[in-house]
Amino acid sequence: MNEITVLDAVTAFADWMEPTAAELDAIEREMPLILADVDLIDAQIIAMDHTPNDVDTRRVRRALARVLTEYRVLANRTTDAVGGAA
């Protein structure tokens, strides 16, 4: 049986396991899309909680439109940084 030693527990949280500055920057760039996805999931959960009505339908459509907009913005920003065309 493998036993976890104190050394394993300490090295599991070593500094080199932290996200790099580039990874944190990528997360920051993607945050609007992540938040839009969360809003879409929230709207879908609300619609599933009861019989969907017109307000639920509009809420889901708005959330989906926001996800698509944020995805487009992120994709264009990424291709601009790389030098490609969107």
C-alpha positions in Angstrom: 0.0 0.0 0.0 1.3 3.4 -0.9 1.5 5.9 1.9 1.5 9.6 1.5 4.5 11.2 3.2 4.8 14.7 4.6 7.2 15.4 1.8 4.6 14.5 -0.8 2.0 16.7 1.0 4.5 19.7 1.0 5.5 19.3 -2.6 1.9 19.0 -3.7 1.6 22.7 -3.0 5.0 23.8 -4.3 5.4 27.2 -5.9 6.2 25.7 -9.3 2.6 24.3 -9.4 1.0 27.7 -9.4 -0.3 29.1 -12.7 2.1 31.2 -14.7 1.5 34.8 -15.5 0.6 33.9 -19.1 -2.0 31.4 -17.8 -3.5 34.0 -15.5 -3.6 36.5 -18.4 -5.4 33.9 -20.6 -8.0 33.3 -17.8 -8.5 37.0 -17.5 -9.0 37.4 -21.2 -11.6 34.5 -21.2 -13.4 35.7 -18.1 -16.2 37.5 -20.0 -17.0 34.3 -21.9 -16.8 32.2 -18.8 -19.3 34.6 -17.0 -21.6 34.6 -20.0 -21.5 30.7 -20.0 -22.5 30.8 -16.3 -25.4 33.1 -17.0 -26.6 30.8 -19.8 -26.4 27.8 -17.5 -28.3 29.7 -14.8 -31.0 30.7 -17.3 -31.3 27.1 -18.5 -31.6 25.8 -14.9 -34.3 28.4 -14.1 -36.2 27.3 -17.3 -35.9 23.6 -16.3 -37.2 24.3 -12.8 -40.7 24.8 -13.9 -42.8 24.9 -17.1 -40.9 27.4 -19.3 -42.8 30.6 -20.1 -42.0 33.6 -22.4 -39.8 35.3 -19.8 -37.7 32.1 -19.5 -37.4 31.9 -23.3 -36.2 35.5 -23.6 -33.8 35.0 -20.7 -32.2 31.9 -22.4 -32.0 33.7 -25.8 -30.4 36.8 -24.3 -27.9 34.6 -22.4 -27.1 32.6 -25.6 -26.7 35.8 -27.6 -24.3 37.1 -25.0 -22.2 33.9 -25.1 -22.0 34.1 -28.9 -21.0 37.7 -28.7 -18.3 37.1 -26.1 -17.0 34.1 -28.1 -16.8 36.3 -31.3 -15.0 39.0 -29.4 -12.5 36.5 -27.9 -11.9 34.8 -31.2 -11.3 38.2 -33.0 -9.0 39.3 -30.2 -7.1 36.1 -30.5 -6.7 36.2 -34.3 -5.7 39.9 -34.1 -2.9 39.0 -31.6 -1.8 36.1 -33.9 -2.1 38.2 -37.0 -4.7 36.2 -38.8 -8.1 37.2 -40.2 -11.4 36.4 -38.5 
